Amino acid sequence: MSANKESNLVQAYIELNKFCQGGDYDRALKATGKILQIAPNEQKAFHCKVICFIQLHNFKEALAVLNNPKNAALAADLHFEKAYTQYRLNNPKDALQTVDNASELTPALKELRAQILYRLEQYQDCYNLYRDLVKNTTDDYEDERKANMAAVVANMAPQNPSAELPQYDENTYELTYNAGSTLAMRGKHNEAMPLLKRAEQMCSESVMEDGGTEEEAKEEAAIIRVQQAYCLQQMGKEKEAASIYQSILKDKPSDQALVAIASNNLVVINRDTNVFDSRKRMKAATADGLEHKLNSGQRAAITYNQAILAIYSNQPDFCKQCCVKLIREFSEERRATLVEASSLAKEGKRSQAVALLLKQGGVFTLAAAQVLLAQGERKEAVKLLEESEFKYRPGVVGVLCTLLSADNEYAKASQLFTQVYEHYKNDERFSSLRALWRAAAEAHQRAGDMAAVASAHEALAKASPQDKRSLARLVKALAPADPARAKKLAEQLPPLHDLEGKIDIDALESSKWMMGAKVVKKTVQSKQEQSPGTPGSELGQKKKSKRKRKTKLPPNADLSKPPDPERWLPKYERTAYRKRRGVRRDVIKGSQGMATTATDQYDMSKQQPSAATAAAAKSPRVEVKEKDSAWQRKQQQKKKGKKKW
């Protein structure tokens, strides 16, 4: 290499070092280009070029440079950089293969491998690797490793709910949050809430100590508050949980995964109410790019809720698409079958829903029976339950007994319990099923099999010797067939005076108990209100007479003269009424202003037309001016009197 070329190379490296220390990676990238032009085989410059691409978040360019065949020799030892770019480009499987192809597993590759295993949800392998790293590594990132390991432990909790998981010192808010999340994943929500509240307080204090604002502290603690809301939701406090979710979404956090989880949980709280709001929330929960930020369980739950929301929104085709996605991407065939059957049943395609459920088999047989019952096909439902593997379960036996009794098939219901006896005769648990024995006794009694009734009550009496009611029922059942034994068992019952000491037999006999409690109450109250010795109580009480009020008279009334018989008539209709001279009045009174005497006079249909009027009617050109009536003159005077504005 010539001296000039070597000096240029040294100068380019000086510039590269200056730009890298100043964090100016754009100019550093140009400096690496100059170096590689001078010396294309400079491995350090090539390494710096890849690092600059990574620092500028240009992972595609970095991976393209590493995969270029021309740079195969320069990129041979850059396993970490290549695996990291693949990991950041959401290719965790390729990244894991790149790490495994490395000749030596350095601490940096171990850290990256643990992150890749976490993304691939291989939590047990990830936990083992982190445990080795925490044990054998001491540097400034020890707290971060412990926090990541605690997160792995929290995700392992649902898989091993009874396993003993490691505990960590809760000296940071990340460790405290992960400890609370572990308890929440195990279903211990009451125990998780204090830890999560403490983590929220520690998080706010930590951000404020580092010079952050209240808004930054609130956004940092948003994920902790979402976990608190989840615990409240699981505890049945849905209103409090919904208010927390809504307050978090109102602040518009930058974390897209956090928005998706809060929106999905709000949809669950809404159920079939407020469907419009649920559809808006579901759009946020299914936005693009979330497939790499949520784990498979979270994405499966969102898809499942999306399918149920499609049923509420009357979108059967979209519901079908969600069910197909559940099966293909998440292998959730059972949940998808149940949702699709519900959609078909809502559409009225119950036969298809039953066929789909029976194809799945198992517990779905009970769902198929439910669909048949909703359709009103009781006999088909009974036949299906009798042929199922759950026939002898107490709940199914109760349903079958109820359905058979509804169809008056009491003998068949009694025979069902006989089959239950045979199935459980060698099972110790059957003696403790008191409700089943009591239902059996009722079924046998309806069928008229008193011997079976007695055996059922005898089993109840043996199961609980202190239960005197079962013993009394046994005595009653044995009385017709075996009175001697019934009498012997009756001696074990408590004395009658111990039972009837607080009962007033006279009051019980005198009360009208057949007519209901309200009638008895009224009768007792009436007897208490009635004073003893009241005369005529046998015949009934006298009716109260209404008090007569005095009629009001005018102040100047003359009581010595009889009242005027025409006092209620208008003055113009009285006999003493006289018209005043010089005043002409057309009095028209009666129905709607017409008196009976003047009706014919002013009824124009009964008037005979005059000769002049008839002539005017024949000649339309001749106008005859008739005499106006009093009402018309009055209207004309009103028009003249109006002022013009």
C-alpha positions in Angstrom: 0.0 0.0 0.0 1.4 3.4 -1.0 2.1 6.0 1.6 -0.5 8.4 0.2 -3.1 5.7 0.3 -2.2 4.7 3.8 -2.4 8.3 5.1 -5.9 8.7 3.5 -6.9 5.5 5.3 -5.7 6.7 8.6 -7.4 10.1 8.1 -10.7 8.2 7.3 -10.4 6.1 10.4 -9.9 9.3 12.5 -13.0 10.8 11.0 -14.9 7.5 11.6 -13.9 7.4 15.3 -14.9 11.1 15.7 -18.4 10.6 14.2 -19.0 7.4 16.2 -18.1 9.0 19.5 -20.3 11.9 18.7 -23.2 9.7 17.7 -23.4 11.1 14.1 -24.0 7.7 12.4 -25.0 9.2 9.1 -21.6 10.8 8.6 -19.9 7.7 10.2 -21.6 5.6 7.5 -20.1 7.8 4.8 -16.7 7.5 6.4 -17.0 3.7 6.3 -17.7 4.0 2.6 -14.6 6.0 2.0 -12.5 3.4 3.9 -14.0 0.5 2.0 -13.2 2.4 -1.3 -9.6 2.7 -0.3 -9.4 -0.8 1.2 -12.3 -3.1 0.3 -11.1 -5.9 2.7 -11.1 -3.8 5.9 -13.1 -5.9 8.3 -13.4 -3.2 11.0 -14.8 -0.7 8.5 -17.3 -3.3 7.3 -18.3 -4.0 10.9 -18.7 -0.3 11.6 -20.9 0.0 8.5 -23.2 -2.7 9.7 -23.4 -1.1 13.2 -24.2 2.3 11.7 -27.1 0.7 9.7 -28.4 -0.9 13.0 -28.0 2.4 14.9 -30.0 4.2 12.2 -32.7 1.4 12.5 -32.1 0.5 8.8 -32.2 -3.2 9.5 -33.1 -4.2 5.9 -29.9 -2.5 4.5 -27.8 -4.1 7.3 -29.1 -7.6 6.5 -28.7 -7.0 2.8 -25.0 -6.1 3.3 -24.5 -9.1 5.5 -26.2 -11.5 3.1 -24.3 -10.1 0.0 -22.1 -12.9 -1.4 -19.3 -10.4 -2.1 -19.1 -9.7 1.7 -19.1 -13.4 2.8 -15.6 -13.3 4.1 -16.1 -10.0 5.9 -19.5 -11.1 7.5 -18.3 -14.6 8.5 -17.9 -13.7 12.2 -20.8 -11.2 12.5 -23.3 -13.8 13.8 -24.7 -11.5 16.5 -25.3 -8.6 14.2 -27.0 -10.8 11.6 -29.2 -12.5 14.2 -30.1 -9.2 15.7 -31.2 -7.7 12.4 -33.3 -10.8 11.7 -34.8 -10.5 15.2 -35.7 -6.9 14.7 -37.2 -7.7 11.3 -39.6 -10.1 13.1 -37.9 -13.3 11.8 -37.2 -15.0 15.1 -36.9 -18.5 13.7 -34.1 -17.3 11.2 -32.5 -15.4 14.0 -32.4 -18.5 16.3 -30.9 -20.6 13.5 -28.2 -17.9 12.9 -27.3 -18.0 16.7 -27.2 -21.8 16.7 -24.8 -21.8 13.7 -22.3 -19.7 15.6 -19.1 -21.5 16.5 -19.1 -20.1 20.1 -22.0 -18.9 22.2 -20.8 -15.7 23.6 -22.6 -13.8 26.5 -24.0 -11.4 23.9 -25.4 -14.3 21.8 -26.8 -15.9 25.0 -28.7 -12.7 25.8 -30.0 -12.5 22.3 -30.9 -16.1 22.2 -32.9 -15.7 25.4 -34.8 -12.8 23.8 -35.5 -14.9 20.7 -36.8 -17.8 22.8 -39.1 -15.4 24.6 -40.5 -14.2 21.3 -41.0 -17.8 20.2 -42.8 -18.5 23.5 -40.4 -21.3 24.5 -40.5 -20.1 28.1 -38.9 -23.1 29.8 -35.7 -22.9 27.6 -35.7 -19.2 28.0 -35.9 -19.5 31.8 -33.0 -21.9 31.9 -30.9 -19.7 29.8 -31.7 -16.6 31.9 -31.0 -18.5 35.1 -27.5 -19.3 33.7 -26.9 -15.7 32.7 -28.0 -14.3 36.1 -25.8 -16.8 37.9 -22.6 -16.3 35.8 -22.7 -12.7 34.7 -22.1 -9.6 36.8 -22.3 -6.2 35.2 -24.5 -3.0 35.1 -27.4 -4.8 33.4 -28.1 -7.3 36.3 -31.4 -5.7 37.2 -32.6 -5.8 33.6 -31.8 -9.5 33.4 -33.7 -10.2 36.6 -36.7 -8.2 35.3 -36.7 -10.2 32.0 -36.4 -13.5 33.9 -39.3 -12.5 36.2 -41.4 -11.8 33.0 -40.6 -15.3 31.8 -41.7 -16.7 35.1 -45.0 -14.8 34.9 -45.7 -16.3 31.5 -44.8 -19.8 32.8 -47.4 -19.5 35.6 -50.5 -20.5 33.5 -48.6 -23.6 32.2 -47.6 -24.8 35.6 -50.1 -23.4 38.1 -49.0 -25.7 41.0 -45.2 -25.5 40.4 -43.0 -23.5 42.7 -41.6 -20.6 40.8 -38.5 -18.6 42.0 -39.0 -15.3 44.0 -37.0 -12.1 43.5 -36.2 -9.1 45.6 -38.8 -6.5 44.6 -36.4 -3.6 44.7 -37.4 -2.2 41.3 -40.9 -1.5 39.9 -40.3 -3.9 37.0 -39.7 -6.8 39.4 -42.6 -5.8 41.6 -44.9 -5.6 38.5 -43.8 -9.0 37.2 -44.3 -10.5 40.7 -47.9 -9.2 40.7 -48.4 -10.4 37.1 -47.3 -13.9 38.2 -49.9 -14.0 40.9 -52.5 -12.7 38.5 -51.7 -15.4 35.9 -52.2 -18.0 38.7 -55.7 -16.6 39.5 -54.6 -15.0 42.8 -56.0 -11.6 41.9 -56.6 -10.4 45.5 -53.0 -11.0 46.3 -51.8 -9.4 43.1 -53.5 -6.0 43.6 -51.3 -4.7 46.5 -48.1 -5.5 44.5 -49.4 -3.8 41.4 -50.4 -0.7 43.3 -46.9 -0.6 44.9 -45.3 -1.1 41.5 -47.3 1.9 40.1 -46.2 4.1 42.9 -42.5 3.0 42.5 -42.7 3.6 38.8 -44.0 7.2 39.2 -41.3 7.9 41.7 -38.6 6.5 39.5 -39.6 8.5 36.5 -39.8 11.7 38.5 -36.4 11.1 40.1 -34.9 10.7 36.6 -36.2 14.1 35.6 -39.4 13.0 33.8 -42.7 14.8 33.8 -46.0 13.7 35.3 -47.3 12.8 31.8 -44.3 10.6 31.2 -44.7 8.9 34.6 -48.4 8.3 33.8 -47.6 6.8 30.4 -44.9 4.6 31.9 -47.3 3.3 34.6 -50.1 2.6 32.1 -49.2 -1.0 31.6 -49.3 -1.5 35.4 -52.8 0.1 35.6 -54.0 -2.2 32.8 -52.9 -5.2 34.8 -54.8 -3.8 37.8 -57.9 -3.4 35.7 -57.6 -7.0 34.5 -57.4 -8.2 38.1 -60.5 -6.1 39.0 -62.3 -7.5 36.0 -61.5 -11.1 37.0 -62.8 -10.3 40.5 -66.2 -9.2 39.1 -65.6 -5.4 39.6 -66.3 -4.6 36.0 -67.3 -1.0 36.4 -64.1 -0.1 38.2 -62.1 -2.0 35.5 -63.9 -0.2 32.7 -63.2 3.2 34.1 -59.5 2.4 34.3 -59.4 1.1 30.7 -61.3 4.2 29.5 -59.0 6.6 31.3 -55.9 4.9 29.9 -57.3 5.0 26.3 -58.4 8.6 26.8 -54.7 9.6 27.3 -53.8 7.9 23.9 -50.7 6.0 24.9 -48.0 5.3 22.3 -47.8 1.6 23.1 -50.0 0.0 20.4 -50.1 -3.4 22.2 -51.3 -1.7 25.4 -54.2 0.0 23.5 -55.1 -3.4 21.9 -55.3 -5.2 25.2 -57.3 -2.4 26.9 -59.7 -2.2 24.0 -60.2 -6.0 23.9 -61.0 -6.1 27.6 -63.5 -3.3 27.2 -65.3 -5.3 24.5 -65.5 -8.2 26.9 -67.1 -6.0 29.5 -69.6 -4.6 27.0 -70.8 -8.1 25.9 -74.0 -7.7 23.8 -74.6 -4.1 24.9 -73.2 -1.0 23.3 -72.2 -2.9 20.2 -71.2 0.2 18.3 -68.6 1.1 20.9 -67.4 -2.5 20.9 -66.9 -2.5 17.1 -64.8 0.7 17.4 -62.7 -0.8 20.2 -62.2 -4.0 18.2 -60.7 -2.0 15.3 -58.0 -0.7 17.7 -57.4 -4.3 19.0 -56.9 -5.7 15.5 -54.8 -2.9 13.9 -51.9 -3.8 11.6 -48.5 -4.6 13.2 -49.9 -6.1 16.4 -49.0 -9.7 15.3 -45.4 -9.1 16.4 -46.2 -7.2 19.6 -48.7 -9.7 21.2 -48.2 -13.3 22.0 -50.2 -16.0 20.5 -52.6 -16.4 23.5 -53.4 -12.7 23.4 -54.0 -12.7 19.6 -56.2 -15.8 19.9 -58.3 -14.2 22.7 -58.8 -11.1 20.5 -59.8 -13.2 17.5 -62.2 -15.2 19.7 -63.9 -12.0 21.0 -64.0 -10.7 17.5 -66.0 -13.7 16.4 -68.4 -13.4 19.3 -68.9 -9.7 18.5 -69.7 -10.6 14.9 -72.6 -12.7 16.3 -73.9 -9.7 18.2 -73.5 -7.5 15.1 -75.4 -10.0 12.9 -72.4 -10.7 10.7 -72.4 -14.5 10.2 -70.0 -14.6 7.3 -67.4 -12.6 9.2 -67.9 -14.8 12.2 -67.1 -17.8 10.0 -63.9 -16.1 8.8 -62.8 -15.5 12.4 -63.5 -19.2 13.3 -61.4 -20.3 10.3 -58.6 -18.0 11.6 -58.8 -19.5 15.1 -58.4 -23.0 13.7 -55.6 -22.2 11.2 -53.4 -19.8 13.2 -54.0 -20.8 16.8 -55.3 -24.4 16.6 -58.4 -23.4 18.6 -60.8 -25.9 17.0 -63.0 -26.4 20.0 -63.6 -22.7 20.7 -64.1 -22.0 17.0 -66.7 -24.9 16.8 -68.7 -23.5 19.7 -68.8 -20.0 18.3 -69.7 -21.1 14.8 -72.5 -23.3 16.2 -73.8 -20.3 18.2 -73.8 -18.2 15.0 -75.7 -20.9 13.1 -78.3 -21.3 15.9 -78.9 -17.6 15.9 -79.5 -17.6 12.1 -82.1 -20.4 12.7 -79.9 -23.1 11.2 -80.2 -25.3 14.3 -79.9 -28.6 12.4 -76.5 -27.5 11.0 -75.4 -26.3 14.5 -76.3 -29.7 16.1 -74.5 -31.6 13.3 -71.4 -29.4 13.8 -71.4 -29.9 17.6 -72.0 -33.7 17.3 -69.1 -33.9 14.9 -66.8 -32.5 17.6 -68.2 -34.9 20.2 -67.4 -34.9 23.9 -68.7 -32.0 26.0 -70.2 -30.5 22.8 -72.9 -33.1 23.0 -74.4 -31.2 25.9 -74.3 -28.0 23.8 -76.1 -29.9 21.0 -78.8 -31.0 23.5 -79.2 -27.3 24.5 -79.7 -26.3 20.9 -82.4 -29.0 20.5 -84.1 -27.9 23.7 -84.2 -24.3 22.4 -85.8 -25.6 19.2 -88.5 -27.4 21.3 -87.4 -30.9 20.4 -87.4 -32.5 23.9 -87.5 -36.1 22.8 -84.5 -35.7 20.6 -82.6 -34.0 23.4 -83.5 -36.8 25.8 -82.3 -39.4 23.3 -79.1 -37.5 22.8 -78.4 -37.2 26.5 -79.2 -40.9 27.2 -76.7 -42.0 24.6 -73.9 -39.6 25.7 -71.0 -40.5 28.0 -72.2 -37.9 30.6 -75.5 -39.8 31.2 -74.7 -40.6 34.8 -73.4 -37.1 35.8 -75.6 -35.6 38.5 -76.4 -32.5 36.4 -77.3 -34.5 33.4 -79.4 -37.0 35.5 -81.4 -34.0 36.9 -82.0 -32.6 33.4 -83.2 -36.0 32.1 -85.5 -36.5 35.1 -87.0 -33.0 34.6 -87.6 -33.6 30.8 -89.1 -37.1 31.4 -91.4 -35.8 34.1 -92.5 -33.0 31.8 -93.6 -35.7 29.3 -95.4 -37.7 32.1 -92.9 -40.5 31.7 -92.5 -41.1 35.4 -91.7 -44.8 35.1 -88.9 -44.1 32.8 -87.5 -41.4 35.2 -87.7 -44.0 38.0 -85.9 -46.5 35.9 -83.2 -43.9 35.1 -82.3 -43.7 38.8 -82.2 -47.4 39.1 -79.5 -47.4 36.4 -77.7 -44.7 38.3 -77.7 -47.0 41.4 -76.1 -49.7 39.4 -73.5 -47.4 37.9 -72.4 -45.9 41.3 -72.9 -48.9 43.6 -69.2 -49.4 44.1 -68.3 -45.7 44.2 -67.8 -44.2 47.6 -68.7 -40.7 46.3 -72.3 -41.7 45.6 -73.3 -41.9 49.3 -72.5 -38.2 49.7 -74.7 -37.1 46.8 -77.7 -36.3 49.0 -79.5 -34.1 46.3 -79.4 -37.1 43.9 -80.9 -39.5 46.5 -83.6 -36.9 47.3 -84.5 -36.5 43.6 -84.6 -40.3 43.2 -87.1 -40.6 46.0 -89.4 -38.0 44.4 -89.1 -39.7 41.0 -89.9 -43.1 42.5 -92.9 -41.7 44.4 -94.3 -40.1 41.2 -93.9 -43.5 39.6 -95.7 -45.3 42.5 -92.7 -47.5 43.5 -92.9 -47.2 47.3 -90.3 -49.8 47.9 -87.8 -47.7 45.9 -88.9 -44.6 47.7 -88.2 -46.3 51.0 -84.7 -47.5 49.9 -83.8 -43.9 48.7 -84.9 -42.4 52.0 -83.0 -45.1 53.9 -79.8 -44.3 52.0 -80.3 -40.6 53.0 -80.9 -41.6 56.6 -77.7 -43.7 56.6 -75.7 -40.9 55.0 -76.6 -38.4 57.7 -78.0 -40.0 60.9 -78.7 -36.6 62.5 -81.1 -35.7 59.7 -84.5 -36.3 61.3 -86.4 -35.2 58.3 -85.0 -38.0 56.2 -85.9 -40.4 59.0 -89.4 -39.1 59.1 -89.8 -39.5 55.4 -88.5 -43.1 55.7 -91.1 -43.8 58.4 -93.8 -42.4 56.1 -92.7 -44.5 53.2 -92.5 -47.7 55.2 -95.8 -47.2 57.0 -98.1 -48.8 54.3 -95.8 -51.8 53.5 -93.9 -52.5 56.8 -95.7 -50.8 59.7 -93.8 -52.7 62.4 -90.4 -51.4 61.1 -91.9 -47.9 60.6 -93.1 -47.9 64.3 -89.7 -49.0 65.4 -87.9 -46.2 63.5 -90.5 -43.7 64.6 -89.2 -44.2 68.2 -86.0 -42.5 67.1 -87.8 -39.3 66.1 -87.9 -36.4 68.7 -91.0 -36.1 70.9 -94.0 -34.2 69.5 -94.1 -31.7 72.3 -90.6 -30.5 71.4 -91.7 -29.7 67.9 -95.1 -28.1 68.7 -94.1 -26.1 71.8 -94.2 -22.7 69.9 -97.3 -23.4 67.8 -100.7 -21.9 68.8 -103.1 -24.7 67.6 -106.2 -22.7 68.3 -105.0 -19.7 66.3 -103.9 -22.0 63.5 -107.4 -23.7 63.3 -109.3 -20.5 63.5 -107.2 -18.8 60.8 -108.3 -18.9 57.2 -105.0 -20.5 56.0 -106.6 -21.9 52.8 -107.3 -18.3 51.5 -103.7 -17.1 51.7 -101.4 -15.1 54.0 -102.9 -11.7 53.1 -106.5 -12.8 54.0 -105.2 -14.2 57.3 -103.4 -10.9 58.1 -106.5 -8.8 57.3 -108.6 -11.1 59.5 -106.2 -10.8 62.5 -106.0 -7.1 62.1 -109.8 -6.7 62.0 -110.1 -8.8 65.1 -107.6 -6.7 66.9 -109.2 -3.4 65.9 -112.7 -4.5 67.0 -113.2 -3.7 70.7 -114.8 -6.4 72.8 -118.4 -6.0 73.7 -119.3 -3.8 70.7 -123.1 -4.1 70.2 -124.1 -5.4 66.8 -120.8 -6.8 66.0 -122.5 -10.0 65.0 -124.7 -8.3 62.5 -122.0 -6.0 61.1 -121.2 -2.4 61.5 -123.6 0.4 60.6 -122.9 2.6 57.6 -121.8 6.1 58.3 -124.5 8.7 57.3 -123.3 11.6 55.2 -123.5 15.1 56.8 -126.0 17.4 55.0 -124.7 20.7 54.1 -126.8 23.9 54.1 -127.5 25.5 50.8 -126.1 28.9 50.2 -128.6 31.7 49.4 -128.0 35.2 48.0 -127.6 37.9 50.7 -130.8 39.8 49.6 -133.1 36.8 49.2 -136.6 37.1 50.4 -137.5 33.9 52.1 -141.2 34.8 52.6 -141.9 34.5 48.8 -141.5 31.4 46.8 -138.6 31.3 44.4 -139.1 32.3 40.7 -139.7 29.1 38.6 -137.9 30.9 35.7 -134.8 31.8 37.7 -132.6 29.5 35.6 -133.8 30.8 32.2 -132.0 33.6 30.4 -133.8 37.0 30.6 -134.8 37.1 27.0 -136.7 33.8 27.4 -138.7 34.9 30.5 -142.3 35.9 30.2 -141.7 39.4 31.9 -139.0 40.3 29.3 -139.8 43.3 27.1 -137.8 44.7 24.2 -136.5 48.3 24.3 -137.9 50.6 21.7 -135.7 51.8 18.9 -133.3 48.8 19.2 -133.6 46.1 16.6 -132.2 42.7 17.5 -132.3 39.5 15.5 -132.3 37.1 18.3 -131.3 33.7 17.1 -130.9 31.3 19.9 -131.1 27.5 20.3 -128.9 24.7 19.2 -125.7 26.3 17.9 -127.3 29.8 18.0 -130.7 28.9 16.5 -134.0 29.0 18.3 -136.6 26.4 17.4 -139.1 29.2 16.3 -136.6 30.9 14.0 -135.1 27.8 12.4 -137.5 27.6 9.5 -137.3 31.3 8.9 -133.5 31.3 8.3 -133.3 27.9 6.6 -132.7 29.0 3.0 -133.4 25.4 1.6 -137.0 25.8 2.7 -137.6 29.3 1.3 -139.5 29.8 -2.0 -137.5 31.8 -4.5 -139.1 35.1 -5.6 -139.8 36.1 -9.3 -136.9 38.5 -9.4 -134.5 35.9 -7.9 -135.7 33.3 -10.4 -135.1 35.7 -13.3 -131.6 36.6 -12.0 -130.8 32.9 -11.8 -131.8 32.4 -15.5 -129.7 35.5 -16.7 -126.2 35.4 -15.3 -125.4 38.9 -16.6 -128.1 40.6 -14.4 -127.0 41.0 -10.7 -129.7 41.4 -8.1 -128.7 43.0 -4.8 -130.3 41.2 -2.0 -131.0 42.6 1.4 -128.1 41.9 3.8 -128.8 40.1 7.0 -128.0 41.5 10.4 -124.9 39.2 10.8 -123.6 40.4 7.4 -124.1 44.1 8.3 -122.2 43.5 11.6 -119.3 41.9 9.7 -119.1 44.9 7.3 -119.1 47.3 10.2 -116.1 45.4 11.7 -114.2 45.6 8.4 -114.8 49.4 8.2 -113.7 49.9 11.7 -110.3 48.2 11.1 -107.2 50.5 10.9 -104.8 50.3 8.1 -101.2 50.2 9.1 
